[in-house]
Amino acid sequence: MKFALIRERKNPPDRRVVLTPEACRELLETYPQMEITVESSPNRTFSDREYKNKGITVTEDVSEAQVMLGVKEVPIEALIPDKKYFFFSHTIKEQPYNRDLLRAILDKNIELYDHEVITDAREIRLVAFGRYAGIVGAYNGIRAYGLKTGGFDLPKAESLKDQQELISELKKVNLPAMKIVLTGKGRVSNGAKEMLDGMGLREVGFEAYLNEDFDEAVYTQIDVLEYNRRKDGRVIDMYDFFDHPQEYEGDFFRFAKVSDLYIAGHFYASGAPFIFTREEAKSRDFKISVVADISCDIDGPVASTLRASTIADPVYGYDPKSESEVSYKQPGAIAVMAVDNLPNELPRDASKGFSENFVRHVIPSFFNGDKEGILQRARMTQNGKLTERYSYLQAYVDGEQ
């Protein structure tokens, strides 16, 4: 079977890869029936030369391959009919800006496998960049706090080599006595936690965080039942929240009253309460001055996230009174860091982690009859139609949503 590592064509260019040169070499030695070619790229974090040095063919034409491996959306004009494609399509939530992409995939008889839905039988994701989004997001959040307050100026993450260099820079910072709240307990949030722990910050329980004062910078990591409550007052478990989000209301405002920096590392599901609303941000009791929105759901659960920001220009301001974008330096403005491709600032580390999991979980499925159903669960389209698992997207494709 012939696989191709395709060039990333979406702008701004993404530097990450699905398979590192070392992973390609390992796969060819493990599966003699496998062929891998790499489409030449000037932007990839691993150069063409690094692949060639591992004996991997690098070429301008990969059209002979059957399976195309990419990271970000492939432009419609670059899609090759009748192929299998792996990339983040950003269509499973019916994102309107990618409706035409999914239509083109169907028209071109492409089998689409979305990285976001590569899961095990328990629906746990097997390949993701989330940890690295959390790592860079936390660093950027601390950096944004320095820019907002004028207290310190950290270098951009993209100028540093790896996670350890990020941590080394953070250790140079002397934060004032302040409170940082981190939402979520998954890959993204735990990646952010690695950085807060790495710089030596003290973690405290949420009750102490809410009720006590500290003479040092501290943080708390909270899960869904700490920032949401059931409307009827009952306390059940997190699975009840996931199954019945409409029965809950937000309870984050109590954290907003005492926090200086908010790092949003949660996963937001449709129907769940907002974290904080625009009306809450207007309150005199709302203390948060910097938001690092790693999740980056536009105009959604984090009211200050009006748009995604960029690696080149990562911080903008949100004025709660006018509900509009302003300079983050403006008095009363919330500084917002909402870069939506954070792992691209740490592309080599992120690619290595992703590649390891892709090699471990996905590639074997092509050679063992997909005995664990990994390909079946991730296959969104086949024979010009949506698969049964993703048939809910038909109205979206038809323009009825």
N, C-alpha and C positions, 0 to 999 in steps of 0.2 A: 504494500500500500504506500502511495506517495503522499507525503505531507510537505507543506510549504509554510515557511514563516514569512508573512507578507509585510510589505512596507506600510507604515502608518501614514495615511494621507489626510486625516482630519486636521484642520488648523484650530489652535496652534498645534504644531507637531508633538506627538507623544513619543517619549524616548524609551518607554518600557517594552519588554518582550515577553512572550509566552514561554519560550524556551531559551535558556542561556547556551552558549557554545559548549560548555561542559555537559549540559543535559542532552544536547543533540548527540554528542559523541557516545555518551552512556547508552542512549536509546538504540543507536545503530549497532552497538555491541550486544545489547540485550535481545533485540528483535532483528534477526538477519533479513527478514522479509520486508523490513521497513526502509523507505527511502526518504531523505529529508533534503530539501533545497531551501535556500534563503534568498529572498528577493533583496537585491542591493538597496541600501538606504543610507543617506547622509546623516540621519538624525538619531539612529538607534544608539542606546547607551553602550551596547557592545558593537564594536566596529565590524565592518565586513572582514577585515584582516583577522580579527579574533576568531571568527567562524572558520575562515580558511585555514588558520593555524591548527584547528581541530579536525581538519580533513572534511569539512562540510562544503558542499558546492554552493557558491554564491553566484547569482545570475540576475539578469534584468527581466527574464521571462520565466514565470513559474506556472504557466497555464496548463502544464501537463499534470500538475498535482491534483489529487482528488480532494484532499482536506486542507483548507486554508486556515491558518492560525494567526489571529490578530488580537489587538487589545481594544481599541476604540472603534466606533462605527466606521464602516467602509462606505465611502461616497458611492452613490447610486451608479454613476458612470464607470466606476472601477470594478463593480461586481461582475464576476464571470458566471454565466449560466451553468446550471447542472452540477454545481460543486457543493461540497459541505463546508460551511463557514463557522468558525468559532470567534465571537467577539462580544463585547458588551453592546447590545443593540439599543438599550434604553427604550424599550417598547412595552415591557411587561406591565407597567403601570399606566399604559395607554397615553404615553407622552405625545402630545399633538405634534411636536416638532419632528418626530420620527415616523409619523404615519406613512408618508410616501416611501420611506426606506423599507418598511415592512411590506408595503404593496409591491415594490420592485422585487423584493426577495421572492415573493409568491409568483410574480409574473415570470421571473427568470428560473423558476423551478429549483431554487436553492434550498438545501437543508440547512436551517439555521439552528445552531446550538449556542445558547446565551450563557456566558460564564456565570452570570448571576443566579442561574437556576441549575447549576451543576451541584447536585445534592446526593446525600446517601438516603437510605430507605426511611430515615427519620426526618427527612427534609432539612438536614443540617448541611450548610454550604461546605463544599470541599476545596474550592479554589477561590481566593479573594485577595484583594489588596488592602483590606480594611485595617489590618494592624499597622500598616505603613501610613495610611491616612491618619490614623490616631497619633502616631509618632510625630509626623510632620505638623499635624494640626495643633498639637499641644505646644510644640516649639513656636509655631507661628502665633499662637495665642499669647504666650509670654512675651514674644517680640512685639506684638501689637500693644500690649499693656505698657511696655517701655516707650513706644512711640506716642501713645496717647498721653501718658503722664510726663513725658520728657525725662524720665528717670534713668534710662539706659538705652543703648542702641545696639541690638544684636545683628550680626550679619544675616543675610538671607539664607534660608536652608539650602537653596539650590547651589550656593557657592561652597558648601561643605561636602565632604566626601561620603560620610556614612553616619549612622546613628550615634556612634561613639563621639564623633566630632560635634554633633548637635548637643549631646549631653555635656561635653567639655565646655562649650560656650555657655550653656545654661548655668553651670556651676560657678561661672565668674560673676553672675548676677546676684546682687544683694536685694532681695525683695523686701518691701516694708511689711509690717504686720498687716496681713490681708487674708481674705478668704476666697477660695476657688472652689466652685461646684462643678462636678463632672457627672453628666447623665449617661446611663447605660452600663451594661456589664458584659458586652460582647467584644468581638475582636477590635473594633474601632476604639471603644472606650478603654479597653485594657492596654492597647497600644499607647494611648495618651497617658495612662497611669504609669507605664514604664518610664516615661519621660519625667513625670512629676517625682516619682521615686528616685530616678537617676540623678536629679538635681538636688536631692536631699530634703525635699519638703515633707513635712509631717502630715500623715493621714489621720483624720479623726472621724469618729462615728457621727452620723447625721444629727443625733439629738444634741451632742456636745457642740457640734458646729452651729446649730440653730440657737443655742441658749447660752453659750459661754464666749468670753472674750479671750484672745490669745495675744501674746507679745511677739509672735512670729507669724510667718506665712504658713497657712495650713490649707488642706483641701479635704473634701469628702466626695466619695463616689456613690451615687444613689441609683437605685433601680426603680422600675416602673411603679411599684406600690409605695414608694417614698415620695414620688412627685405626682401621683394620681390617687384619687380616693373614690370609692363607690358612692354613688348618689344616695343610696339607702343606708349608708353608714356601716354596712357589713364589711368584714375583712375576710377574704377567701384565700386566693393565691394568684400568682401571676398568670396562670393559665386561664383563669376566669377573665382576667383583664384582656388577654389576647383573644379569647373567644367572644367576649361581650364588651368591646371598648365603648360602645354607646351608653353603657350603664355607669360610666365613670366620668368624673370631672377633674380638671387640673388642680394640683395642689402644690405647684412649684413656686407660687408667689411668696410663700414663707421663706424660701431660699433666696429669692430675689431681694428680699428686704435686708439681708445681711451679707450678700456676696459682692465682690468687686469684679471678678472675672468668671464668666460662664463658658465652659467647654462642652459643646453639644456633641456627644458621641453615641447617642441613642439611635435605634432604628424606629422610624415613624411609620405606623400602619394606618391605612385609610380608616377613618371613623374614630380614631383615637383623639382624646382632647388635645388642644394646643398646649405647648409648654408655657408660653406667656403670650398674652394678646397685646394689641396696640393700646387698648385702654389701660391695661395694667402697667405698660411701660410709661404711661403718662403720670402715674401716681408719684407723689412726693416720697413715698416709701420705697420706690423702686431704686435700688442702689447700684445695680450692675452698670459698669461703665465700658466694659469690653466683652464682646461675644466672639468666641471662636466656634463658628458653626461648621463643624466637620461634616455633618450630615447634609447640610446645604439643600434643604427643601425650600424652593423659592416661594415666597409669599405664603408660607405655611405655618408650621407649629412654633417657629421662632420668629416673632413679629418683626424683628429688626433686619431679617434677611430679605432684602428687596430684590437682590440679584446675586449671581455668582460673581466673585472677584477673580482676579487672574494672578498667576505667579509673578508677572511683571509688576502688577499694581494690586497687592493683596488686601489692602485695608481701605474701607470707605466709612463714612459716618451716617448714622441714622438719627434724625431729629424726631423724638417722640411726639412733640407738640404738633408739628406739621405733617408727620408720618411720611417724610420725604428724605431723600439722600442729601447730605451736606458734607462738608469737610469734617473728618473725624477729630480735628483739633478744636472745632467749635465748642464752646462751653455748653454743657448739657447734652451733647451728642454722644451716642453710643458708638464706639469704634467697633466695626464689624469685619472680621476675617472670615470669608466664605469662599475660599478657593475650592473649586469642584474637582480638581485633579491633583490633589496633594501628593499622592505617591510618586508623581512625576518629578517631584523635587528631590527624591531619593531613589532614582531609577534603578541603580544597580542592586541595592539591597532589596527593593521591592520586587524586582524581576527574579532574583534568586529565590526568594520565598515563594512566589507564585509558581515558578518553574518546578520547584521541588514537589509541590502538591499536584501539579498537572501531570508530572511524570508518575507519581505514586498512584493517583486515583483515576485519571482519565485515559491515558494512553493504553494501559492494559485492557480496557474495555473493548478496544478495537481488535484484540487478538484472543480474547477469551469468550467470545460470543456475547459480550455485555451481560455477563452472568449476574451482576449486581444491579442492572437496570439503570446505570448512571447515564448512558447515552439516551436511553428511552425517555427518562425524565427531563433531560435538557433539550430534547429535540422539539423545537417550536413549529417547524414547518416541514412538510414532506409531500412530494408529488404535487406541488403547486397549491397545497391547502394547509391550513392550520391543523396541527395534530389535536387529538381529542382533549389533551391536557390544557391546551391553550386556545380552545375554541371560543372561550369568553372574549377573545380579542376580535371576533368577527365583526361586531358592530363598530368597533374602532376602525377596522380596516375599511368598512363600508362607508365611513364618514357619519355614522349615526350617533357618535358619542361627542 
